[in-house]
Amino acid sequence: MKKAILTIGNTLRGDDGITSYLGKLIEGEESLDWKIFYGEDVPESQFHKIREYKPDLVVVADAMTGMKIGQVEVIDISNERDYMYSTHNLPAPILMSYLKGFCKSVLFLGLTVDLENVLEINENISKEAEITARNALKKVFEIDSIFDNN
């Protein structure tokens, strides 16, 4: 099964870049065979590459606020019309709907960060966000094992 992750977030806005850090963690794991697409602020710029790769599963990963800081969750946002959890104004349900047009399975992985750590220009993520990304890596391992068994 071909698996991919689309990371979303501005790497110049501190913890908003948490999913790019997660992408690097995944790339460092030899036991994970995932293709990483770094969407940053314009995730739709990666759609043609994802379409060419033809994955069976795409996980869309984004920093979010509104839940306990450090929480990592696979969230069903398919019916959300007003996606307000993101740290930016990306209409994730529309993005995911488009991906579902050519991918068998599309999941949303939300990594909760402190809103205060995304408001200013900063190329580094916080220690809290590093821990959250490592927890998200564990979630990716779980997703990997579930989809390898299907």
Phi, psi and omega in degrees: 000131178272128182235143180221156173231134176253113180268140181234135176149151181270114182288355176261004180244049174057238186293350174295339178274012184302324183284334172294320176297318176300317178303317179295321177298317180297316179300332180279354181262106182297332183281350178259125179252074181240144173265130182258131175243116182270099183276338183044233183279346184230071185300332180294344176292346180261354185302316182296325178290320178294316179301317179295323181291329178058058179285154173280330182226133171236129172254122176266117183249133182211148171289147179213165176233172176104352175234181181300129180303132181097348181288139178234123185219144166274121188239136175274106178248016184297333181257004180285129176264325180244091183282104186248005184276336185291157176276003174213178190265043177281128177281079185304320178301324178289316177303313182292323178299319178295314180299324179295343178292338180222009175235138181298315183228136178227125179240153174250127178246112181261131178246112186280127180237167177281121181306326180299336183269011177235002188276337183242162177290125181197123182279353184250147172267157181286165176299321176303315181292324177299317178295317179299317179296322178294324175293324177294325177299320176299320178295322178296320176299320178297313179300317180302315182291324179295314184281337174289335180273354180266000000 
